[in-house]
Amino acid sequence: MKLYELIKQKRENKRLTQEDVAQILNVTRQSVQNWENNKRAIPNELLAEYFSLLEFNAHEVLSAFDFLENI
């Protein structure tokens, strides 16, 4: 699974809207939408906070960046 697919799935599993995530990360809803549609990269300075919010585990993070076999 690609990173952008995984972040959307995890957001939806937590019952968060794109607007919810945008408010928490202090970005626009369009930014979140672009990340989930693989149109823009998630800024490096937001990765840790975003992954924490979505409760990524180490295996998911490493897999998303192709350090491990994809889950």
C-alpha positions as CSV (number, residue, x, y, z in Angstrom):
1,M,0.0,0.0,0.0
2,K,1.3,3.5,-0.9
3,L,1.8,6.1,1.8
4,Y,-1.0,8.3,0.5
5,E,-3.4,5.4,0.5
6,L,-2.4,4.4,4.0
7,I,-2.8,7.9,5.5
8,K,-6.3,8.2,4.1
9,Q,-7.2,4.8,5.4
10,K,-5.9,5.5,8.9
11,R,-7.6,8.9,9.0
12,E,-10.9,7.4,8.0
13,N,-10.5,4.6,10.6
14,K,-10.0,7.2,13.3
15,R,-13.2,8.9,12.0
16,L,-11.4,12.2,11.3
17,T,-12.3,14.4,8.4
18,Q,-9.7,16.2,6.3
19,E,-10.9,19.4,8.0
20,D,-10.2,17.8,11.4
21,V,-6.7,16.9,10.4
22,A,-6.1,20.3,8.8
23,Q,-7.1,22.1,12.0
24,I,-4.9,19.9,14.2
25,L,-1.9,20.4,12.0
26,N,-2.6,24.0,11.3
27,V,-2.8,23.6,7.5
28,T,-5.6,23.9,5.0
29,R,-8.0,21.1,4.1
30,Q,-6.7,21.4,0.6
31,S,-3.2,20.5,1.8
32,V,-4.5,17.3,3.5
33,Q,-6.5,16.5,0.3
34,N,-3.4,16.9,-1.8
35,W,-1.4,14.6,0.5
36,E,-4.1,12.0,0.3
37,N,-4.3,12.2,-3.5
38,N,-0.5,12.1,-3.9
39,K,-0.4,15.6,-5.5
40,R,1.9,17.1,-2.9
41,A,4.4,15.7,-0.4
42,I,3.8,16.0,3.3
43,P,6.3,18.7,4.6
44,N,9.1,17.1,6.6
45,E,8.4,19.2,9.6
46,L,4.8,17.8,9.8
47,L,5.6,14.1,9.3
48,A,6.2,13.2,13.0
49,E,3.1,15.0,14.2
50,Y,0.9,13.7,11.4
51,F,2.1,10.1,11.9
52,S,1.6,10.4,15.6
53,L,-2.0,11.7,15.1
54,L,-2.8,8.8,12.8
55,E,-1.1,6.4,15.2
56,F,1.4,4.9,12.7
57,N,3.6,2.2,14.2
58,A,7.3,1.8,13.3
59,H,6.6,-1.0,10.8
60,E,4.1,1.0,8.9
61,V,6.4,4.0,8.7
62,L,9.3,2.0,7.5
63,S,7.1,0.1,5.0
64,A,5.7,3.3,3.6
65,F,9.2,4.5,2.8
66,D,10.2,1.2,1.3
67,F,12.6,0.3,4.1
68,L,10.6,-2.9,4.6
69,E,8.4,-5.0,2.5
70,N,5.0,-3.2,2.1
71,I,2.3,-4.3,4.5
